Amino acid sequence: MYENALATIRGRVIFQIKKAVTDNGNCIGTFLRNKGERYRESNEQDMYDNPPIAIVYNKEYNTYGKAKAATVYDLFLNADNQLFLTLNGESGEDFDEPVTAISTESLVRILQWLHKEKVILNDNIYFNHTLKKLEEDEALCEKLMETLQQQIDSDDEPLDKKARSLIDAYRNQDIERVMFAICGWTFHTIVYKTIDIDDHALHEGSTLLEKMQAKLHPEYIPEKYNDDTIYEMALTEFLRIKDAVCLECLFDEEAFQMQNGGDTPFDELKDEFCELLYKRMLPEKPSQSFETLLGSLSLIANMDSGHGVLEAIAVHYRFSKLHEYFKSMREKVLSEEYFVTDQDLEQLKRKEREMLDEIRKDKPDEAEQLEEALRNL
């Protein structure tokens, strides 16, 4: 779970850095001294004043942990539009590394550096898009000020405390704290209390699922070919593609969730999308034929349980969710601590019918033979 969250954060940070580089002629170079051109106005002394240190991992390094630290010199896109960093080592040598080799913490530091140096003025693309819609609508502009006035009137914070908070926020040039001192809410919240975030853009031109499928890679190669690893990789890819679609459609998912009790249009697609990815990642089995599967069901039932039979069928047809369910049921049945209830058996039969119905869509003959085999076990 934490790995998925970290992968999402890393992806967003890399996207923002790459966008900044693209917006500046495909290169932010020489310790931010130039844009669009590498190795210009070089001054090695500058490296000690401002640029961040990046931790880079490379299996060719003869160091502990295969890692080393170096100063960020250039950020650039190579001929294949991939983001690279030129790093300046302790001995003064320059070397290039892909962004994939840079630690997540270092990437966050680089992003903060770009903000500090005003290379990136505001990374909240969604909020800027909302502000633009608001700005272009006279009625919404009036509603914004009405909302602000209402919050000011309803805020019961003592005036002397509000005044001190306002002064402190002004000294720190913090617009959000200025607004909070005035009305008890941040500017972001006031805006989202004014305008409704809809999901129309997610469904324009094509369905949301089609938009997500279009961003799938042609091939996926998991590190380990087991169900848990593949499903985890599918979930990580779902998060990556979800963020990409949000950005493409300028859909502010967090704001939408805030206004809709935590729900998001992607919720109902998650299982279906992960199932598609699961099937794409799972390699074609040097697997048994249907005849071999059919012939092995009796043996599986004798050695294990009926749940093991259903699990084997789910694996053969790559039904990851059903496989997960039958596996958990088999483990419960084999556990001495668990008592199988009538409700468990009823749900099991429902899941069995669901699986056979799914097989019947593409392979009705096989479904019929499986149904007969299951009746005879």
C-alpha positions in Angstrom: 0.0 0.0 0.0 2.8 2.4 1.0 4.7 1.5 -2.2 1.7 2.4 -4.3 1.4 5.8 -2.6 5.1 6.5 -3.0 5.0 5.5 -6.6 2.1 8.0 -7.2 4.0 10.8 -5.4 7.2 10.0 -7.4 5.2 10.0 -10.7 3.7 13.4 -10.0 7.0 14.9 -9.0 8.7 13.6 -12.1 5.8 14.9 -14.3 6.2 18.4 -12.8 9.9 18.5 -13.2 9.7 17.3 -16.8 7.0 19.8 -17.6 9.2 22.6 -16.3 12.1 21.4 -18.5 9.8 21.1 -21.5 8.5 24.7 -20.9 12.1 26.0 -20.8 13.4 24.7 -24.2 14.0 21.1 -23.1 16.9 22.1 -20.8 17.3 24.0 -17.6 21.1 24.2 -17.5 24.2 25.3 -15.7 22.8 25.6 -12.2 19.7 27.5 -13.6 22.0 30.1 -15.4 20.5 29.3 -18.8 17.5 27.8 -20.5 17.3 25.6 -23.6 21.1 25.1 -23.9 23.4 22.8 -22.1 26.9 23.7 -20.8 26.9 27.5 -21.0 28.2 30.1 -18.6 29.7 27.4 -16.5 30.9 28.5 -13.1 31.8 25.7 -10.8 31.6 28.0 -7.7 27.9 28.3 -8.2 27.5 24.7 -7.2 28.2 25.5 -3.6 25.6 28.3 -3.3 22.3 26.9 -4.3 21.6 23.7 -6.3 20.4 20.5 -4.5 22.4 17.3 -4.0 20.9 14.3 -5.7 21.3 10.7 -4.6 21.7 8.5 -7.6 21.6 4.7 -7.7 23.6 2.8 -10.4 24.6 -0.9 -10.2 27.8 0.0 -11.9 29.0 2.2 -9.0 31.6 0.7 -6.8 30.1 2.2 -3.7 28.1 1.0 -0.7 24.5 0.5 -1.8 25.5 1.3 -5.4 24.7 4.9 -4.6 26.5 8.3 -4.8 25.7 11.9 -4.2 26.3 14.7 -6.6 25.2 18.3 -7.4 22.5 18.9 -9.9 24.0 20.7 -12.9 21.6 20.3 -15.8 18.0 19.0 -16.2 17.3 18.1 -19.9 15.3 15.9 -22.3 17.3 13.6 -24.5 16.6 12.7 -28.1 13.9 10.2 -27.0 12.2 12.8 -24.9 13.3 11.2 -21.7 14.2 13.3 -18.6 17.9 13.2 -17.6 20.1 15.0 -15.1 23.7 16.1 -15.5 25.3 15.7 -12.2 28.6 17.3 -11.0 30.7 15.0 -8.8 33.1 15.8 -6.0 36.1 15.6 -8.4 34.5 18.1 -10.8 33.4 15.5 -13.3 30.0 15.7 -15.0 27.9 12.7 -15.8 24.4 12.0 -17.0 21.8 9.8 -15.3 18.2 9.1 -16.1 15.5 10.4 -13.7 14.6 6.8 -12.9 18.0 6.4 -11.1 17.4 9.4 -8.8 16.0 8.9 -5.3 12.4 10.1 -4.6 13.6 12.4 -1.8 16.1 14.0 -4.2 13.4 14.6 -6.8 11.3 16.3 -4.2 14.2 18.5 -3.3 14.8 19.4 -7.0 11.1 20.3 -7.3 11.3 22.5 -4.3 14.4 24.1 -5.7 12.6 24.9 -9.0 9.8 26.5 -7.0 12.2 28.5 -4.9 14.0 29.8 -8.0 10.6 30.7 -9.6 11.2 28.3 -12.5 7.8 26.8 -11.5 5.5 29.5 -10.3 2.5 27.3 -9.4 2.3 23.5 -9.9 -1.5 23.3 -9.1 -2.7 23.1 -12.7 -6.2 22.0 -11.6 -6.7 24.9 -9.2 -5.5 27.4 -11.9 -8.0 25.9 -14.3 -10.8 26.3 -11.8 -9.7 29.9 -11.1 -9.8 30.6 -14.9 -13.4 29.3 -15.1 -14.3 31.3 -12.1 -12.7 34.5 -13.5 -14.5 34.2 -16.8 -18.0 33.9 -15.2 -19.4 37.1 -13.7 -22.0 35.3 -11.6 -19.4 33.0 -10.1 -17.2 36.0 -9.3 -20.1 37.5 -7.4 -20.8 34.2 -5.7 -17.1 34.0 -4.6 -17.3 37.3 -2.8 -20.6 36.4 -1.3 -19.1 33.1 0.0 -16.1 35.0 1.4 -18.4 37.6 3.1 -20.5 34.8 4.6 -17.5 33.1 6.1 -16.2 36.3 7.5 -19.6 37.0 9.2 -19.8 33.5 10.6 -16.2 33.4 11.9 -16.3 33.9 15.7 -12.5 34.1 16.3 -11.6 37.1 18.6 -10.7 40.1 16.5 -7.4 40.8 18.2 -6.2 37.2 17.5 -7.4 37.5 13.9 -5.4 40.7 13.5 -2.2 39.2 14.9 -2.6 36.1 12.6 -3.2 38.4 9.6 0.0 40.5 10.3 2.1 37.3 10.7 0.7 35.9 7.5 1.4 39.1 5.6 5.0 39.2 6.9 5.5 35.7 5.6 3.8 36.5 2.3 1.4 33.5 2.8 -1.9 34.2 0.9 -3.6 31.1 2.4 -2.9 32.2 5.9 -4.0 35.7 5.1 -7.4 34.3 4.0 -7.5 32.0 7.0 -6.9 34.9 9.4 -9.7 36.9 7.7 -12.5 34.3 7.4 -11.3 31.1 9.1 -10.9 29.3 5.7 -8.1 29.0 3.1 -8.6 30.6 -0.3 -8.7 27.1 -1.9 -11.6 26.2 0.4 -13.5 29.4 -0.4 -13.1 28.7 -4.1 -14.4 25.2 -3.8 -17.3 26.4 -1.7 -18.2 28.6 -4.6 -17.8 26.4 -7.7 -18.9 22.8 -8.2 -16.3 20.4 -9.6 -17.9 18.2 -12.3 -16.6 15.2 -14.1 -18.0 16.0 -17.6 -14.5 16.3 -19.2 -13.7 12.7 -18.2 -16.5 11.4 -20.4 -16.2 13.7 -23.4 -15.3 12.0 -26.7 -14.9 8.5 -25.2 -15.7 6.6 -22.1 -13.4 7.0 -19.0 -12.4 3.3 -19.3 -11.4 3.9 -23.0 -9.3 6.9 -22.0 -7.5 4.8 -19.5 -7.0 1.9 -21.8 -5.4 4.2 -24.4 -2.6 4.9 -21.9 -1.6 1.3 -21.3 1.8 0.3 -22.3 2.0 -2.4 -25.0 3.8 -4.8 -22.7 4.4 -5.3 -19.0 7.1 -7.4 -17.5 6.7 -7.9 -13.7 9.7 -8.8 -11.6 8.0 -12.0 -10.4 5.2 -13.8 -12.1 3.0 -14.5 -9.2 -0.6 -13.3 -8.6 0.2 -11.0 -5.7 3.1 -9.2 -7.5 1.2 -8.8 -10.7 -2.0 -7.5 -9.1 0.1 -5.0 -7.0 1.8 -3.9 -10.2 -1.6 -3.5 -11.9 -2.8 -1.3 -9.0 0.3 0.9 -9.3 -0.3 1.3 -13.0 -4.0 2.1 -12.4 -2.9 5.0 -10.1 -0.4 6.2 -12.7 -2.9 6.2 -15.5 -5.6 7.7 -13.4 -3.3 10.7 -12.6 -2.5 11.0 -16.3 -6.1 11.1 -17.3 -6.9 13.7 -14.6 -4.2 15.9 -15.9 -5.2 15.5 -19.5 -8.9 16.3 -18.7 -7.9 19.0 -16.1 -10.1 17.1 -13.6 -9.3 18.0 -10.0 -10.0 14.6 -8.3 -9.2 15.8 -4.8 -11.6 18.7 -5.0 -14.3 16.4 -6.5 -13.8 14.0 -3.6 -14.1 16.9 -1.1 -17.4 17.9 -2.6 -18.8 14.3 -3.1 -18.1 12.6 0.2 -14.8 11.0 -0.9 -16.2 9.4 -4.0 -14.5 9.6 -7.4 -15.5 8.5 -10.9 -12.6 6.1 -11.0 -13.8 4.0 -8.0 -16.2 1.8 -10.1 -13.5 1.2 -12.7 -10.7 0.1 -10.4 -11.5 -3.6 -10.3 -12.3 -3.9 -14.0 -9.2 -2.0 -15.0 -6.9 -3.9 -12.7 -8.4 -7.1 -14.1 -7.5 -6.0 -17.6 -4.0 -5.2 -16.6 -3.7 -8.5 -14.7 -4.5 -10.4 -17.8 -2.1 -8.4 -19.9 0.8 -8.9 -17.4 0.2 -12.6 -16.8 2.3 -14.4 -19.3 0.7 -16.9 -21.6 1.1 -20.1 -19.7 3.2 -22.8 -21.0 0.1 -23.8 -19.2 -2.0 -26.8 -19.3 -4.6 -27.3 -22.0 -8.3 -27.3 -21.2 -8.3 -31.1 -21.4 -5.5 -31.3 -18.9 -7.3 -29.0 -16.6 -10.5 -31.1 -16.9 -8.6 -34.3 -16.2 -6.9 -32.9 -13.1 -10.0 -31.7 -11.3 -10.7 -35.0 -9.6 -7.2 -35.3 -8.4 -7.2 -31.7 -7.0 -10.5 -32.4 -5.2 -9.1 -35.6 -3.6 -5.9 -33.9 -2.5 -7.3 -30.5 -1.5 -10.9 -29.5 -1.5 -13.7 -28.3 -3.8 -12.4 -24.8 -3.2 -9.0 -25.9 -4.7 -10.9 -27.0 -7.8 -12.6 -23.7 -8.3 -9.3 -21.9 -7.6 -7.6 -24.0 -10.4 -10.3 -23.1 -12.8 -10.0 -19.4 -11.9 -6.2 -19.5 -12.5 -6.6 -21.2 -15.8 -9.0 -18.5 -17.1 -7.1 -15.7 -15.4 -9.9 -14.5 -13.2 -7.8 -12.7 -10.6 -10.5 -11.5 -8.3 -12.3 -14.9 -8.3 -9.0 -16.6 -7.8 -8.3 -14.4 -4.8 -11.7 -15.3 -3.3 -11.5 -19.1 -3.9 -7.9 -19.1 -2.5 -9.0 -17.3 0.7 -12.0 -19.7 1.1 -9.8 -22.7 0.6 -7.4 -21.4 3.3 -10.3 -20.8 5.7 -11.7 -24.3 5.1 -8.3 -25.9 5.8 -7.9 -23.8 9.0 -9.1 -25.6 12.1 -10.1 -22.2 13.6 -12.7 -21.4 11.0 -16.2 -22.8 10.8 -17.8 -22.7 7.4 -21.3 -21.2 7.6 -24.3 -21.7 5.3 -23.8 -18.1 4.2 -20.3 -19.0 3.1 -21.6 -22.0 1.1 -24.3 -19.8 -0.6 -21.8 -17.2 -1.6 -19.4 -19.9 -2.9 -22.1 -21.3 -5.2 -22.9 -17.8 -6.4 -19.2 -17.2 -7.2 -19.1 -20.5 -9.0 -22.1 -19.6 -11.2 -20.5 -16.2 -11.8 -17.3 -17.8 -13.0 -19.1 -20.3 -15.3 -21.2 -17.6 -16.8 -18.1 -15.6 -17.6 -16.5 -18.6 -19.3 -19.7 -19.3 -21.1 -19.5 -15.9 -22.9 -16.5 -17.0 -24.9 -16.3 -20.8 -24.5 -19.7 -22.3 -24.0 -18.6 -25.8 -24.7 -15.9 -25.6 -22.0 -18.3 -24.1 -19.6 -20.7 -27.0 -20.1 -18.0 -29.6 -19.5 -16.8 -27.8 -16.4 -20.3 -27.6 -15.1 -20.8 -31.4 -15.6 -17.4 -32.1 -14.0 -18.2 -30.0 -10.9 -21.6 -31.8 -10.5 -19.7 -35.2 -10.6 -17.1 -34.3 -8.0 
